[in-house]
Amino acid sequence: MNQEQEFEYKLPALKDNEGNDDPEVYIANMTNQPFPPFLFFNNDTNSLKFTPHSIWYRGRTYYFTIVVKEMHSDSIFYTYYCTVKIAGEILDPLTYVFPG
């Protein structure tokens, strides 16, 4: 995506095919990977919203997971690995502090 571009994605509706539990969704970080600070998850609408308004996000890649689990289980869950890359060149903050 581009810096300053907002994007909202509605996740598909969830259904437990066995009918023995309620599914729930949450967003988590990946170990040792940068999490997108501009990502928001709306539990009411089951939507992801990306708002990368800072120039410091340019050229960077961020990682997160979408986890779907059964509400009353600690062992039944499905993890989906996701990546979002912001277009552009990485800006060096030192060029703003010490220009030229």
C-alpha positions, -999 to 999 in steps of 0.1 A, spaced: 0 0 0 10 36 -2 17 59 27 -15 81 33 -37 54 17 -64 40 40 -77 6 34 -104 -14 52 -109 -52 48 -139 -71 62 -130 -106 72 -153 -134 61 -181 -144 85 -171 -173 108 -190 -204 115 -182 -235 135 -192 -264 112 -195 -288 142 -217 -264 160 -201 -271 194 -184 -238 200 -183 -201 190 -154 -189 169 -135 -158 178 -109 -138 160 -79 -118 172 -49 -101 157 -14 -108 171 22 -99 164 47 -123 149 77 -130 171 107 -108 162 89 -91 134 77 -54 133 39 -52 139 20 -25 119 13 3 143 -13 16 119 -34 -15 119 -67 -15 139 -91 -44 143 -128 -37 148 -143 -67 166 -179 -55 160 -175 -54 122 -148 -80 120 -127 -56 99 -91 -47 96 -83 -10 90 -49 2 78 -41 39 82 -4 44 75 -3 82 77 33 87 89 62 92 64 83 69 87 63 38 75 76 43 39 95 14 24 89 -9 54 73 -43 57 52 -52 87 39 -86 98 9 -98 119 -12 -128 123 -50 -133 122 -59 -161 147 -92 -179 146 -99 -200 176 -128 -218 193 -139 -196 222 -139 -224 248 -108 -242 237 -71 -235 244 -59 -259 217 -81 -255 186 -70 -224 166 -59 -215 131 -32 -189 124 -30 -169 92 3 -151 86 -1 -117 70 23 -91 55 18 -54 46 44 -34 28 43 4 25 56 16 -9 84 41 -12 119 45 1 129 42 37 136 76 51 166 82 74 156 103 104 192 116 107 188 134 74 160 155 91 182 161 122 214 168 103 205 178 68 231 181 41 
